[in-house]
Structures are given as C-alpha cells and as structure tokens.
Amino acid sequence: MINKRIEDEWSGMDFSPLLDCSRTFDIEKSNFRVKTCGNPRTVEFVKLLDSGVLLLIEAKKTIARRDEEKSNLILRLKANETIAMLVSKSQGVVADNDEEFPSCMNRHIFCGEKTVFLLVIKGIPLEECALAKEALNRMLKPLIKIWGIKVDVWNEEKAKEKGFVA
C-alpha cells in the first residue's frame, strides 16, 4: 500500500490520481526504499499500466537552469538506483515481506521498451517538452543502452490530461 500523500513536496504537483494501491508504488516514501535498500535516491512513483508498461515517474518544478550538471547527475542517480532496486526485488536479491510493494510488480521485467522514465515538469511550456526529452535522452544514454528503456517528458497540463495529476 502506498502512502496517502497528495502533493509532491518538491514539484508542487498533486499526484493523488495515482493513488491506485494495486498498481502504483510511492517508492520515494516507502519503507522498502529506506529500510531494505539503504535509502538510495529514487523517482517519486513507479506505476504499472494495464498495458504492461512500467513508468518511473520523476517530478520537477522547473527545468534546471543553474547547476545543470548536478541536477543531471541526480536524475541519472534516481533512474539508475530505482531500476537497480526494482530488479533486485523482482529477482529475489532483496528478500523482504514488504507489504507496500505491489504484488503485480514482483515478476515484472524492469527493462526493455516496456519501461519508461517519465519526467513531469510543472513549469515548462508544452513546446519545450520535446527539447527536454532530447536532453534527457542524451543524459540517460547509458541507461537507455543498458536497460533498453525509453524516456518521455510531460508538462503538468499533459499529466492532467493523462489523469496523473489533479
């Protein structure tokens, strides 16, 4: 079961529509992350869609304009450490009885084109999403090559259209 937080404290977006206990994992606030895995950096949420696509959802208030190198490093760490945690859980490397972790994700393969790193940015115009996606593709190139994941960038309006934020 996921925590009942409504607003992501860093992005200011209301992710309450994602609070579907059977298919969404609030990994950033989970006991699994803190107690089992030693508190690594992670994305905010992991969402398994009915189509079998796994979304690794990271939320930001704005595009990093200052200290871009540090911001990029943090995004890479979050993507990498989230994938490593999920793979270790699915492969039984991390053996725990974490009731928070959705059972539908236990046997999901956390790589390949069915995994998408989704960056949702609150303060970005729609026309800048494509540029941000290109930059994210360059930044996450090693992970994309290793794991075969895809990346996407949405603004808050598109996330609302898709039912991810209120």
Secondary structure, DSSP 8 states (H G I E B T S, - for coil): ------B-TTT--B-GGG--TTTEE-GGG-HIIIIIT-S----SEEEE-TTS-EEEEEEESS---SSHHHHHHHHHHHHHHHHHHHHHHHTTSS----TTS-GGGTT----STTEEEEEEETT--HHHHHHHHHHHHHHTHHHHHHH--EEEEEEHHHHHHTTS--
